[in-house]
Amino acid sequence: MKTDIIRIDNQGDGFTEALDMVDRTAAYARLENKSALQLSLLAQEMLCLARSITGDLQADFWIELTDGQFNLHMSTKTLMDADKRSMLIEAASSRKNEAAKGLLGILRDKVEQALVVPVNHSQDEVPFELMSDVGNRVCEEPEWDGFERSVLLKLADNVKIAIRGDKVDIIVSKHFK
């Protein structure tokens, strides 16, 4: 069974509909309450992971169910840089790009890695002259703590991430008896 595809964005549109669809799919599969909650948590963390890493998010989300095997799918496009690519690959169970299969896939991945824009962090630091003006306190955005990644890797049977150009596909798999 494949569910409808729900469009999700970083404004929160589609998020509630996606979680409702997860609950309906769990009910359809007659999952126990604990398993249904785990599936819902996996979906929430998957969506939050993508939003945390990719920033601006417009994604398609759907579920495929086969014999108790739930595959949560999300597909999105993002302006890829070296940091995003690294964080996405780190979120995969295998720590590998699933799109890099076969000789051509591996070659394409190597070329894309070479072409990815490196992030320049040198402008992130406050010059010494300005440090005294702010009382040695630098206000910065909290860094991503990777919580979503750790929850996904702990609860899911498998997390696959395929990056091809600016397209990112995430598949979170969990089998319930």
Residue pairs with C-beta under 8 A, 6 or more apart in sequence:
1 25
1 28
1 64
1 65
1 66
2 62
2 63
2 64
2 65
3 21
3 25
3 62
3 63
3 64
3 65
4 21
4 62
5 60
5 61
5 62
6 14
6 17
6 18
6 21
6 60
6 61
6 62
7 13
7 14
7 58
7 59
7 60
7 61
8 14
8 15
8 18
8 47
8 57
8 58
8 59
8 60
8 61
8 74
9 57
9 58
9 59
10 51
10 55
10 56
10 57
10 58
14 61
15 47
18 43
18 47
18 61
19 40
19 43
19 44
21 63
22 39
22 40
22 43
22 63
22 72
23 36
23 40
25 39
25 63
25 65
25 70
26 35
26 36
26 39
26 40
27 36
28 65
29 65
29 68
29 70
29 176
31 39
31 176
35 176
38 155
38 174
38 176
39 70
39 174
39 176
41 151
41 155
42 72
42 151
42 152
42 155
42 156
42 172
42 174
43 61
43 72
43 172
45 148
45 151
45 152
45 155
46 72
46 74
46 148
46 152
46 170
46 172
47 59
47 61
47 74
48 148
49 91
49 148
49 149
49 152
49 170
50 57
50 59
50 74
50 76
50 168
50 170
51 57
52 144
52 148
53 84
53 87
53 88
53 91
53 144
54 76
54 78
54 84
54 168
55 78
56 78
56 79
57 76
57 78
58 76
58 77
59 74
59 75
59 76
60 73
60 74
60 75
60 76
61 72
61 73
61 74
62 73
63 70
63 71
63 72
63 73
64 70
64 71
64 73
65 71
68 175
68 176
68 177
69 173
69 174
69 175
70 173
70 174
70 175
70 176
71 171
71 172
71 173
72 171
72 172
72 173
72 174
73 169
73 170
73 171
74 169
74 170
75 167
75 168
75 169
75 170
76 167
76 168
77 166
77 167
77 168
78 84
78 166
78 168
79 166
80 112
80 116
80 117
80 163
80 165
80 166
80 168
81 116
81 117
81 118
81 119
82 116
82 117
82 118
82 119
83 119
85 113
85 116
85 163
87 144
87 149
88 161
88 163
88 168
89 95
89 96
89 97
89 161
89 163
90 146
90 149
91 148
91 149
91 152
91 153
91 159
91 161
91 170
92 98
92 159
92 160
92 161
93 153
93 156
93 158
93 159
93 160
94 160
97 109
97 161
97 162
97 163
98 160
98 161
98 162
98 169
98 171
99 105
99 108
99 109
99 162
99 163
99 164
99 169
100 106
100 108
100 109
108 164
109 163
112 163
112 164
112 165
124 140
126 134
126 138
131 138
152 159
152 172
153 159
155 174
156 172
156 173
156 174
157 173
157 174
157 175
158 171
158 172
158 173
159 170
159 171
159 172
159 173
160 169
160 170
160 171
160 173
161 168
161 169
161 170
161 171
162 168
162 169
162 170
162 171
163 169
